[in-house]
Amino acid sequence: MSGDRPAVATPVQDLELPTFAPFGLEREDVVEQLEPLRREHWLVRNEVGYVLTRYEDCVAVLRDRRFFSAVRLIAQLQGVQDEAFLARNERRSILAAEGDEHDRLRRLVAPAFTPKAADRLRPFMREVVADLVRPVQQQGRCELVADICEPYPIPIMCELLGAPKADWKLFSRWAADLLRVFNGNLAEDAAVILRTQHELDEYVGHLIDERRHRPAEDLITALISAEAEGDRLDHQELVNMVEAVIVAGTDTTRNQLGCTVALFASHPGQWDLLRHRQELAARAVEESMRYLGAVRGTGRYASVDIEYRGVLFPAGTFVFPSFVAGNFDPAAFPGARAFDIATDAPGPPQLTFGSGIHVCLGASLARAELQEALPILARSLPGMALDGQVVWKPETFGIWGPERLPLRYEVAPARAS
């Protein structure tokens, strides 16, 4: 009988789908334009593949191990032909590894990235942010990005790795240079990125050699000691892992803190609520990351022919789970347009940290940094509001946030500690 025949999947290229090009659009316009498209279909076309518009499909694809991370293909997608750059970036890090290779790396390093490991740094986080706030607290005005967001994560990263305090500014430059890889301009940036990679290789290699002889209470020592079933990271894997931590753990926190405070500046009632109910800090982090995340999506490609929801994605097809679309999907987050840090029904996990095997390894550290910074800022900057125009980074930036965030606030006599 015809009813017993298996359904034939429709090749994705044969679907009649709307087209969506988010670049150049303001964040609010992205949300507005995606809403009717989501109602029309769970897929839309973009210039190189297909965008997922609904939360459940974003999660399903991110958790489907047949869809590989597109990180390793960024250079090829942008037409980079620098052989030295391409050869250097053939080195596999946990950010791009798949299958058994990824399982092995994750198994070895996961114990070093637990919430308990992040909690050890919370007193230092409070100390760092309090020291940054103190000079501006009595001014009544500040430019948050330069005064607090930019310098905040670097001392914590150095403390995490056991790097000398004198090298904080060096780490800051390295992180900014390496993250150019996500900014859509590799043809011009490749030389800078490659030079920085070589500098960081040498620096991290020295740190690792030092820790082999003089172990300490830091991440590098923990990674050197990491062992599972007799397996350990070799020297190159250690270098790759430490560099991945620096890249993934610096600009993300800077930008997310800026996004979060900018969001609160347009919701003064929520800022005042946080100031008086500091126990809401953890919820405030999750809600702000849902509403205005520094990472707006990611890329995957089909490693083999994949059938999903009656659609065939041929091997090599690019799909892009949109964190913006998923985080505003009313099917997952009823009342998604409202920013509310005290809601009793927080819903499923926000997508800004990703999902599946490539979920952000440093999520516990990033959460801790934001959870410690926000209460101190809320106490120290009462009545906080915008003091001019927010200047946002270009929409092409993979890690996105405010470039300038001018604020005014009441001068508070209380100490930020």
C-alpha positions as a Python dict, from the first residue, in 0.01 Angstrom:
ca = {
    (1, 'M'): (0, 0, 0),
    (2, 'S'): (113, 353, -74),
    (3, 'G'): (73, 446, 290),
    (4, 'D'): (344, 196, 382),
    (5, 'R'): (606, 355, 158),
    (6, 'P'): (870, 560, 335),
    (7, 'A'): (834, 933, 273),
    (8, 'V'): (1089, 1077, 33),
    (9, 'A'): (1284, 1367, 179),
    (10, 'T'): (1277, 1689, -20),
    (11, 'P'): (1625, 1822, -112),
    (12, 'V'): (1667, 2151, 71),
    (13, 'Q'): (1761, 2333, -249),
    (14, 'D'): (1418, 2244, -394),
    (15, 'L'): (1222, 2411, -115),
    (16, 'E'): (1053, 2743, -179),
    (17, 'L'): (1202, 2947, 103),
    (18, 'P'): (1224, 3316, 182),
    (19, 'T'): (1565, 3483, 172),
    (20, 'F'): (1714, 3661, 473),
    (21, 'A'): (2028, 3877, 471),
    (22, 'P'): (2092, 4009, 825),
    (23, 'F'): (2415, 4201, 759),
    (24, 'G'): (2366, 4576, 778),
    (25, 'L'): (2047, 4543, 982),
    (26, 'E'): (2007, 4679, 1333),
    (27, 'R'): (1950, 4415, 1601),
    (28, 'E'): (1586, 4516, 1645),
    (29, 'D'): (1530, 4488, 1270),
    (30, 'V'): (1674, 4135, 1268),
    (31, 'V'): (1422, 4031, 1534),
    (32, 'E'): (1136, 4207, 1352),
    (33, 'Q'): (1215, 4051, 1015),
    (34, 'L'): (1270, 3701, 1150),
    (35, 'E'): (936, 3686, 1329),
    (36, 'P'): (713, 3654, 1017),
    (37, 'L'): (972, 3434, 847),
    (38, 'R'): (965, 3195, 1143),
    (39, 'R'): (590, 3165, 1112),
    (40, 'E'): (630, 3085, 742),
    (41, 'H'): (901, 2815, 774),
    (42, 'W'): (1167, 2684, 1008),
    (43, 'L'): (1429, 2755, 738),
    (44, 'V'): (1525, 3064, 539),
    (45, 'R'): (1797, 3106, 277),
    (46, 'N'): (2102, 3323, 314),
    (47, 'E'): (2389, 3389, 75),
    (48, 'V'): (2574, 3062, 148),
    (49, 'G'): (2322, 2826, 307),
    (50, 'Y'): (2019, 2808, 531),
    (51, 'V'): (1927, 2980, 857),
    (52, 'L'): (1732, 2797, 1129),
    (53, 'T'): (1459, 3021, 1269),
    (54, 'R'): (1313, 2818, 1556),
    (55, 'Y'): (1455, 2724, 1894),
    (56, 'E'): (1383, 2349, 1875),
    (57, 'D'): (1553, 2317, 1537),
    (58, 'C'): (1857, 2517, 1646),
    (59, 'V'): (1902, 2282, 1941),
    (60, 'A'): (1838, 1970, 1732),
    (61, 'V'): (2098, 2063, 1469),
    (62, 'L'): (2355, 2171, 1731),
    (63, 'R'): (2313, 1834, 1901),
    (64, 'D'): (2321, 1633, 1577),
    (65, 'R'): (2682, 1516, 1553),
    (66, 'R'): (2656, 1473, 1178),
    (67, 'F'): (2653, 1852, 1145),
    (68, 'F'): (3016, 1964, 1190),
    (69, 'S'): (3140, 2300, 1312),
    (70, 'A'): (3217, 2539, 1027),
    (71, 'V'): (3499, 2707, 1223),
    (72, 'R'): (3762, 2511, 1033),
    (73, 'L'): (3622, 2636, 699),
    (74, 'I'): (3615, 3010, 772),
    (75, 'A'): (3934, 3080, 577),
    (76, 'Q'): (3822, 2883, 272),
    (77, 'L'): (3478, 3048, 277),
    (78, 'Q'): (3643, 3389, 265),
    (79, 'G'): (3880, 3295, -15),
    (80, 'V'): (4201, 3320, 186),
    (81, 'Q'): (4494, 3182, -15),
    (82, 'D'): (4784, 3258, 219),
    (83, 'E'): (4947, 2913, 242),
    (84, 'A'): (5121, 2986, 573),
    (85, 'F'): (4793, 3095, 729),
    (86, 'L'): (4604, 2794, 593),
    (87, 'A'): (4876, 2553, 710),
    (88, 'R'): (4883, 2704, 1060),
    (89, 'N'): (4507, 2683, 1089),
    (90, 'E'): (4500, 2315, 995),
    (91, 'R'): (4599, 2255, 1358),
    (92, 'R'): (4294, 2113, 1530),
    (93, 'S'): (4164, 2275, 1846),
    (94, 'I'): (3865, 2169, 2051),
    (95, 'L'): (3668, 2448, 1880),
    (96, 'A'): (3678, 2262, 1547),
    (97, 'A'): (3744, 1896, 1639),
    (98, 'E'): (3469, 1640, 1576),
    (99, 'G'): (3384, 1280, 1653),
    (100, 'D'): (3625, 1068, 1857),
    (101, 'E'): (3886, 1343, 1846),
    (102, 'H'): (3650, 1590, 2011),
    (103, 'D'): (3526, 1334, 2263),
    (104, 'R'): (3883, 1265, 2373),
    (105, 'L'): (3975, 1633, 2415),
    (106, 'R'): (3655, 1716, 2598),
    (107, 'R'): (3692, 1417, 2829),
    (108, 'L'): (4044, 1519, 2921),
    (109, 'V'): (3982, 1889, 2984),
    (110, 'A'): (3624, 1903, 3114),
    (111, 'P'): (3724, 1864, 3483),
    (112, 'A'): (3924, 2187, 3458),
    (113, 'F'): (3614, 2386, 3348),
    (114, 'T'): (3356, 2289, 3609),
    (115, 'P'): (3145, 2543, 3804),
    (116, 'K'): (3356, 2457, 4109),
    (117, 'A'): (3674, 2553, 3921),
    (118, 'A'): (3516, 2886, 3821),
    (119, 'D'): (3395, 2950, 4176),
    (120, 'R'): (3754, 2950, 4298),
    (121, 'L'): (3809, 3273, 4105),
    (122, 'R'): (3497, 3456, 4223),
    (123, 'P'): (3672, 3653, 4503),
    (124, 'F'): (3933, 3769, 4252),
    (125, 'M'): (3659, 3865, 4004),
    (126, 'R'): (3494, 4084, 4268),
    (127, 'E'): (3827, 4243, 4348),
    (128, 'V'): (3901, 4321, 3983),
    (129, 'V'): (3564, 4475, 3902),
    (130, 'A'): (3556, 4675, 4228),
    (131, 'D'): (3900, 4818, 4146),
    (132, 'L'): (3777, 4917, 3801),
    (133, 'V'): (3457, 5077, 3928),
    (134, 'R'): (3613, 5272, 4212),
    (135, 'P'): (3785, 5543, 4001),
    (136, 'V'): (3467, 5622, 3803),
    (137, 'Q'): (3212, 5580, 4081),
    (138, 'Q'): (3239, 5938, 4201),
    (139, 'Q'): (3251, 6091, 3853),
    (140, 'G'): (2883, 6044, 3769),
    (141, 'R'): (2985, 5951, 3412),
    (142, 'C'): (3196, 5687, 3240),
    (143, 'E'): (3250, 5517, 2909),
    (144, 'L'): (3184, 5163, 3021),
    (145, 'V'): (3360, 4977, 2740),
    (146, 'A'): (3699, 5143, 2788),
    (147, 'D'): (3672, 5189, 3166),
    (148, 'I'): (3538, 4847, 3268),
    (149, 'C'): (3440, 4600, 2993),
    (150, 'E'): (3770, 4597, 2804),
    (151, 'P'): (4005, 4553, 3104),
    (152, 'Y'): (3781, 4330, 3318),
    (153, 'P'): (3840, 3975, 3180),
    (154, 'I'): (4213, 4000, 3113),
    (155, 'P'): (4337, 3988, 3477),
    (156, 'I'): (4100, 3698, 3539),
    (157, 'M'): (4232, 3513, 3235),
    (158, 'C'): (4589, 3565, 3352),
    (159, 'E'): (4499, 3450, 3703),
    (160, 'L'): (4329, 3144, 3553),
    (161, 'L'): (4638, 3056, 3349),
    (162, 'G'): (4896, 3160, 3607),
    (163, 'A'): (5044, 3425, 3375),
    (164, 'P'): (5235, 3723, 3520),
    (165, 'K'): (5026, 4033, 3588),
    (166, 'A'): (5271, 4237, 3382),
    (167, 'D'): (5145, 4052, 3072),
    (168, 'W'): (4780, 4158, 3104),
    (169, 'K'): (4796, 4415, 2822),
    (170, 'L'): (4976, 4166, 2600),
    (171, 'F'): (4692, 3916, 2647),
    (172, 'S'): (4441, 4186, 2561),
    (173, 'R'): (4609, 4260, 2227),
    (174, 'W'): (4648, 3893, 2142),
    (175, 'A'): (4282, 3820, 2210),
    (176, 'A'): (4167, 4115, 1998),
    (177, 'D'): (4396, 4017, 1710),
    (178, 'L'): (4302, 3649, 1709),
    (179, 'L'): (3930, 3723, 1715),
    (180, 'R'): (3963, 3905, 1385),
    (181, 'V'): (3914, 3561, 1233),
    (182, 'F'): (3537, 3601, 1295),
    (183, 'N'): (3503, 3954, 1155),
    (184, 'G'): (3456, 3868, 788),
    (185, 'N'): (3774, 4040, 668),
    (186, 'L'): (4032, 3762, 664),
    (187, 'A'): (4184, 3866, 333),
    (188, 'E'): (4326, 4174, 508),
    (189, 'D'): (4356, 4037, 862),
    (190, 'A'): (4529, 3704, 791),
    (191, 'A'): (4883, 3844, 827),
    (192, 'V'): (4806, 4005, 1166),
    (193, 'I'): (4636, 3689, 1291),
    (194, 'L'): (4923, 3468, 1178),
    (195, 'R'): (5184, 3689, 1345),
    (196, 'T'): (4986, 3689, 1669),
    (197, 'Q'): (4945, 3311, 1655),
    (198, 'H'): (5322, 3266, 1633),
    (199, 'E'): (5378, 3506, 1925),
    (200, 'L'): (5120, 3326, 2135),
    (201, 'D'): (5258, 2982, 2043),
    (202, 'E'): (5596, 3084, 2180),
    (203, 'Y'): (5453, 3245, 2494),
    (204, 'V'): (5217, 2959, 2581),
    (205, 'G'): (5484, 2699, 2510),
    (206, 'H'): (5710, 2874, 2761),
    (207, 'L'): (5432, 2881, 3024),
    (208, 'I'): (5367, 2510, 2976),
    (209, 'D'): (5737, 2420, 3007),
    (210, 'E'): (5757, 2629, 3324),
    (211, 'R'): (5454, 2459, 3479),
    (212, 'R'): (5593, 2114, 3404),
    (213, 'H'): (5885, 2200, 3633),
    (214, 'R'): (5695, 2422, 3880),
    (215, 'P'): (5329, 2319, 3911),
    (216, 'A'): (5088, 2578, 4051),
    (217, 'E'): (4717, 2622, 4130),
    (218, 'D'): (4620, 2722, 3776),
    (219, 'L'): (4454, 2594, 3461),
    (220, 'I'): (4776, 2505, 3278),
    (221, 'T'): (4889, 2281, 3562),
    (222, 'A'): (4542, 2120, 3567),
    (223, 'L'): (4557, 2056, 3192),
    (224, 'I'): (4908, 1910, 3215),
    (225, 'S'): (4786, 1676, 3490),
    (226, 'A'): (4462, 1586, 3310),
    (227, 'E'): (4446, 1216, 3241),
    (228, 'A'): (4175, 972, 3141),
    (229, 'E'): (4235, 601, 3096),
    (230, 'G'): (4610, 661, 3068),
    (231, 'D'): (4568, 929, 2802),
    (232, 'R'): (4711, 1282, 2829),
    (233, 'L'): (4729, 1593, 2613),
    (234, 'D'): (5054, 1624, 2420),
    (235, 'H'): (5246, 1953, 2404),
    (236, 'Q'): (5076, 2079, 2089),
    (237, 'E'): (4733, 1992, 2223),
    (238, 'L'): (4812, 2183, 2542),
    (239, 'V'): (4917, 2488, 2340),
    (240, 'N'): (4601, 2466, 2128),
    (241, 'M'): (4380, 2433, 2436),
    (242, 'V'): (4530, 2731, 2619),
    (243, 'E'): (4504, 2946, 2307),
    (244, 'A'): (4140, 2840, 2262),
    (245, 'V'): (4071, 2949, 2620),
    (246, 'I'): (4229, 3290, 2557),
    (247, 'V'): (4037, 3341, 2233),
    (248, 'A'): (3701, 3216, 2360),
    (249, 'G'): (3721, 3358, 2710),
    (250, 'T'): (3820, 3719, 2662),
    (251, 'D'): (3623, 3910, 2399),
    (252, 'T'): (3305, 3716, 2469),
    (253, 'T'): (3296, 3837, 2831),
    (254, 'R'): (3390, 4192, 2735),
    (255, 'N'): (3117, 4215, 2476),
    (256, 'Q'): (2850, 4036, 2675),
    (257, 'L'): (2903, 4265, 2974),
    (258, 'G'): (2867, 4564, 2742),
    (259, 'C'): (2553, 4420, 2581),
    (260, 'T'): (2405, 4346, 2922),
    (261, 'V'): (2464, 4692, 3069),
    (262, 'A'): (2340, 4861, 2750),
    (263, 'L'): (2025, 4652, 2778),
    (264, 'F'): (1975, 4751, 3141),
    (265, 'A'): (2029, 5117, 3046),
    (266, 'S'): (1712, 5096, 2836),
    (267, 'H'): (1528, 4915, 3120),
    (268, 'P'): (1597, 5131, 3428),
    (269, 'G'): (1334, 4955, 3635),
    (270, 'Q'): (1517, 4626, 3591),
    (271, 'W'): (1849, 4789, 3688),
    (272, 'D'): (1694, 4925, 4005),
    (273, 'L'): (1543, 4582, 4077),
    (274, 'L'): (1886, 4420, 4046),
    (275, 'R'): (2038, 4685, 4270),
    (276, 'H'): (1795, 4602, 4549),
    (277, 'R'): (1772, 4226, 4485),
    (278, 'Q'): (2124, 4109, 4419),
    (279, 'E'): (2014, 3746, 4441),
    (280, 'L'): (1871, 3799, 4091),
    (281, 'A'): (2221, 3828, 3939),
    (282, 'A'): (2229, 3473, 3799),
    (283, 'R'): (1884, 3512, 3645),
    (284, 'A'): (1982, 3856, 3510),
    (285, 'V'): (2279, 3700, 3329),
    (286, 'E'): (2068, 3434, 3158),
    (287, 'E'): (1789, 3675, 3062),
    (288, 'S'): (2026, 3938, 2925),
    (289, 'M'): (2215, 3676, 2724),
    (290, 'R'): (1885, 3557, 2580),
    (291, 'Y'): (1766, 3907, 2496),
    (292, 'L'): (2093, 4060, 2372),
    (293, 'G'): (2367, 3803, 2328),
    (294, 'A'): (2721, 3885, 2213),
    (295, 'V'): (2720, 3567, 2000),
    (296, 'R'): (2426, 3580, 1761),
    (297, 'G'): (2461, 3246, 1587),
    (298, 'T'): (2698, 2983, 1459),
    (299, 'G'): (2766, 2776, 1148),
    (300, 'R'): (2746, 2405, 1079),
    (301, 'Y'): (2782, 2197, 764),
    (302, 'A'): (2648, 1853, 677),
    (303, 'S'): (2936, 1605, 698),
    (304, 'V'): (2722, 1349, 512),
    (305, 'D'): (2380, 1353, 350),
    (306, 'I'): (2143, 1427, 639),
    (307, 'E'): (1766, 1394, 650),
    (308, 'Y'): (1595, 1610, 912),
    (309, 'R'): (1223, 1689, 934),
    (310, 'G'): (1162, 1550, 588),
    (311, 'V'): (1430, 1768, 432),
    (312, 'L'): (1751, 1633, 278),
    (313, 'F'): (2065, 1834, 346),
    (314, 'P'): (2331, 1709, 101),
    (315, 'A'): (2686, 1669, 234),
    (316, 'G'): (2857, 2006, 241),
    (317, 'T'): (2538, 2209, 294),
    (318, 'F'): (2582, 2500, 534),
    (319, 'V'): (2323, 2564, 802),
    (320, 'F'): (2324, 2849, 1051),
    (321, 'P'): (2142, 2811, 1383),
    (322, 'S'): (2032, 3167, 1462),
    (323, 'F'): (2067, 3228, 1835),
    (324, 'V'): (1875, 3554, 1793),
    (325, 'A'): (1581, 3376, 1630),
    (326, 'G'): (1589, 3088, 1878),
    (327, 'N'): (1614, 3316, 2181),
    (328, 'F'): (1309, 3511, 2064),
    (329, 'D'): (1101, 3211, 1961),
    (330, 'P'): (769, 3246, 2149),
    (331, 'A'): (722, 2869, 2136),
    (332, 'A'): (1025, 2837, 2366),
    (333, 'F'): (1001, 3169, 2550),
    (334, 'P'): (643, 3296, 2595),
    (335, 'G'): (656, 3673, 2621),
    (336, 'A'): (998, 3668, 2453),
    (337, 'R'): (982, 4041, 2368),
    (338, 'A'): (977, 4134, 2738),
    (339, 'F'): (1306, 4173, 2930),
    (340, 'D'): (1232, 4052, 3283),
    (341, 'I'): (1498, 3929, 3527),
    (342, 'A'): (1241, 3828, 3788),
    (343, 'T'): (1017, 3605, 3579),
    (344, 'D'): (903, 3289, 3755),
    (345, 'A'): (917, 3086, 3434),
    (346, 'P'): (1265, 3126, 3283),
    (347, 'G'): (1201, 2866, 3014),
    (348, 'P'): (1466, 2646, 2847),
    (349, 'P'): (1837, 2740, 2837),
    (350, 'Q'): (1920, 3048, 2631),
    (351, 'L'): (2120, 2967, 2319),
    (352, 'T'): (2403, 3219, 2339),
    (353, 'F'): (2640, 2959, 2486),
    (354, 'G'): (2538, 2714, 2213),
    (355, 'S'): (2433, 2353, 2265),
    (356, 'G'): (2553, 2002, 2191),
    (357, 'I'): (2916, 1892, 2189),
    (358, 'H'): (3042, 2241, 2103),
    (359, 'V'): (2856, 2415, 2384),
    (360, 'C'): (3086, 2680, 2529),
    (361, 'L'): (3351, 2503, 2738),
    (362, 'G'): (3408, 2816, 2947),
    (363, 'A'): (3039, 2883, 3017),
    (364, 'S'): (3083, 2840, 3393),
    (365, 'L'): (3367, 3092, 3397),
    (366, 'A'): (3177, 3343, 3184),
    (367, 'R'): (2865, 3309, 3399),
    (368, 'A'): (3069, 3363, 3713),
    (369, 'E'): (3238, 3675, 3569),
    (370, 'L'): (2905, 3830, 3474),
    (371, 'Q'): (2730, 3725, 3795),
    (372, 'E'): (3002, 3890, 4003),
    (373, 'A'): (3028, 4207, 3794),
    (374, 'L'): (2659, 4296, 3766),
    (375, 'P'): (2575, 4333, 4138),
    (376, 'I'): (2880, 4554, 4198),
    (377, 'L'): (2791, 4770, 3900),
    (378, 'A'): (2427, 4795, 4007),
    (379, 'R'): (2527, 4904, 4357),
    (380, 'S'): (2791, 5146, 4236),
    (381, 'L'): (2604, 5308, 3945),
    (382, 'P'): (2250, 5382, 4073),
    (383, 'G'): (2015, 5556, 3835),
    (384, 'M'): (2233, 5444, 3544),
    (385, 'A'): (2124, 5572, 3200),
    (386, 'L'): (2273, 5636, 2859),
    (387, 'D'): (2476, 5956, 2833),
    (388, 'G'): (2476, 5976, 2454),
    (389, 'Q'): (2462, 5739, 2162),
    (390, 'V'): (2576, 5376, 2193),
    (391, 'V'): (2826, 5298, 1918),
    (392, 'W'): (2792, 4932, 1822),
    (393, 'K'): (3054, 4719, 1651),
    (394, 'P'): (2984, 4626, 1287),
    (395, 'E'): (2718, 4361, 1242),
    (396, 'T'): (2975, 4147, 1058),
    (397, 'F'): (3167, 4089, 1382),
    (398, 'G'): (3131, 3733, 1510),
    (399, 'I'): (3169, 3847, 1871),
    (400, 'W'): (2952, 4158, 1885),
    (401, 'G'): (2879, 4433, 2132),
    (402, 'P'): (2912, 4804, 2202),
    (403, 'E'): (3225, 4983, 2089),
    (404, 'R'): (3138, 5284, 2306),
    (405, 'L'): (2884, 5288, 2587),
    (406, 'P'): (2863, 5632, 2754),
    (407, 'L'): (2674, 5627, 3084),
    (408, 'R'): (2564, 5869, 3352),
    (409, 'Y'): (2455, 5777, 3702),
    (410, 'E'): (2408, 5909, 4052),
    (411, 'V'): (2720, 5958, 4260),
    (412, 'A'): (2695, 5696, 4532),
    (413, 'P'): (2893, 5729, 4856),
    (414, 'A'): (2892, 5354, 4920),
    (415, 'R'): (3206, 5157, 4834),
    (416, 'A'): (3196, 4906, 4547),
    (417, 'S'): (3314, 4604, 4739),
}
